[in-house]
């Protein structure tokens, strides 16, 4: 079969056990294992591919993405919510694995998705460790809440034992993260660069490196959109709606929020910016804080781009 002249977008819907693949006019199904990945690679060789589109599925996509990347196929891993919004907009309300694969391909073509560079092995490991750290913190918080309401001695003992075990696991994860960063001179330098900014601590630096690999390689506006702190217009005709922020990477936004809270106290640039918005311009504190998050992120992006550590000159503030 001859390859089509025009490059096509391919959609792959991923589940634990199988892969549903859609190319224009054709549907394929493969097992989600090494054998299925090999067959998928061979299946795709007959097509001229612009981008293969997959959803982020919490890790189920990792192995097939690696297999396709090693075979030199262009990939884009997208936010599932964006794809569902697109499906609703075009009236594709039915949902099956086959339909989802087709919608992914159509979404890629409609938005002219560009191929993404997959994170390195070291970045994947750090991302997995950071994600696991968040999971442990959620469990730890839940157990500490239970301890506050426990009355039976046996229950208290059980909850305390679980809390201690989770704290030990948290320490182990932090040690693993630190070791991962120490073993890479490049990453060690990036951590030191980020932590040179008042307000940015070890957890924030690790999360930014693990889950925002674009930091330093895109514009300030683009990085704000990726994180979800860029204001979005809501205008219609002569009406001007309130600017809001939406979407983005919630895990990055969470650590950026905490870093900005600290920066409004200890970082002279962010403190002055936040204070001016609240006191001189009358902005609500929440709005001023989001604007400060965006400013801090822009500063970090520029520092990573230029490889220059934090410095502050009162004259330039």
DAGITA-V654304 format. One record per backbone hydrogen bond with DSSP energy under -1.0 kcal/mol. CO is the residue of the C=O (numbers start at 0). NH is the residue of the N-H. Records with the same first field share a line. If there is no record, write none. Layout:
CO->NH ; NH
This chain:
7->49
9->52
10->21
12->19
16->31
17->14
18->29
19->12
20->27
21->10
22->25
25->22
27->20
29->18
30->32
32->36
33->37
34->38
35->39
36->40
37->41
38->42
39->43
43->46
47->7
50->9
51->75
52->11
53->77
58->61
60->64
61->65
62->66
63->67
64->68
65->69
66->70
67->72
68->71
73->51
74->115
75->53
77->55
78->82
79->83
80->84
81->85
82->86
83->87
84->88
85->89
86->91
87->90
90->92
95->99
96->100
97->101
98->102
99->103
100->104
101->105
102->106
103->107
104->108
105->109
106->110
107->112
119->123
120->124
121->125
122->126
123->127
124->128
125->129
126->130
127->131
128->132
129->133
130->134
131->135
132->136
133->137
134->138
135->139
136->140
137->141
138->142
139->143
140->144
141->145
142->146
143->147
145->149
151->155
152->156
153->157
154->158
155->159
156->160
157->161
158->162
159->163
160->164
161->165
162->166
163->167
164->168
165->169
166->170
167->171
168->172
169->173
170->174
171->175
172->176
173->177
174->178
175->179
176->180
177->181
178->182
183->187
184->188
185->189
186->190
187->191
188->192
189->193
190->194
193->196
196->199
200->204
201->205
202->206
203->207
204->208
205->209
206->210
207->211
211->214
213->216
218->222
219->223
220->224
221->225
222->226
223->227 ; 228
225->248
231->243
235->238
238->235
243->231
248->252
249->253
250->254
251->255
252->256
253->257
254->258
255->259
256->260
257->261
258->262
259->263
261->264 ; 265
262->266
266->270
267->271
268->272
269->273
270->274
271->275
272->276
273->277
274->278
275->279 ; 280
276->282
283->287
284->288
285->289
286->290
287->291
288->292
289->293
290->294
291->295
292->296
293->297
294->298
295->299
296->300
297->301
298->302
299->303
300->304
301->305
302->306 ; 307
312->315
